[in-house]
Amino acid sequence: MEWYDRFKHTLSKSYRISVLHRLEKDVFPWLGHRAINELTPPEILACIRRIEARGAAETARRQMQKVGQIMRYAVATGRAERDPTRDLQGSIPPPEKSHFTAVTDVRQVGALLNAIDSYHGQHVTRCALRLAPLLFVRPGELRKAEWVEFELDDKTPTWRIPAEKMKMRRPHFVPLSRQAMDILADLYPLTGLGQYLFPGNRGEKPISANTLNAALRYLGISRDQMTTHGFRAMASTLLNETGWSLDVIEAQLAHAPRNAIRAAYNRSQYLPQRREMMQSWADFLDRLKNVAEGKVVPLFKQA
């Protein structure tokens, strides 16, 4: 707890809460009563393997890291002579790599989008689902969106996501297409006077992490077919196939630039091209929906 109190200011609020919760649930019950200078590698490994045994391999790996950080703090402050987790390197296999499922076949994308438009559940959830493919931000960024972050009256409407909400801890700009603006205009009368675009049932917090995936399941779209994170892969794949610059796509996906100097300007890098791309992308999705409905329209815009 001393380590946590010392370093919690370096963590975002949500991650800080998660770190303490995981320690209280997975570590303290088995190691918390022991003197820290008496902890042994087998003892720590047994604790970590309990987490692994329930199928949470990634959580087990992260908890091993946290225990190691606490042990090294104990060494630095004279409460322990060494970090026993160093002897456990390689004792926990890395989790199997998984890829978020995404629909990337243009023949299926239109049907997926039409299914989303037919969703008859909560209006807040329907609007979030409809925005997900248009904006292709990370699901956590979408569900935690706040009205104060949106510049809707400007000639170039933009969602400005603050750094603390971004995975890479850098501000990110999302240009808003006409289609996205229509959805926001439809949502505003319902939630516009509150903090979040997509509040949960009590209104104090945004919708839960599972809400949008559960809505996809409700529509009959299985996890093997699509997840909300999959909209990012869908956009990346199809934008590449339709000829947009990889640099522009990567900037809009808020992926970390390899060049550290470029990273400092990432939030606005290629912004005019990204604005054009986001409108073109929204128009492209509209055409896919029309094709899925049997309407005869040119799938790709003529040059």
PyMOL commands that set and color helices and strands:
alter all, ss='L'
color gray80, all
select helices_A, chain A and resi 2-10+13-31+36-38+41-53+57-76+84-88+106-117+123-135+139-143+147-149+163-165+178-191+211-218+230-241+246-252+260-264+271-292
alter helices_A, ss='H'
color red, helices_A
select strands_A, chain A and resi 150-151+158-161+172-175
alter strands_A, ss='S'
color yellow, strands_A
deselect
rebuild
show_as cartoon
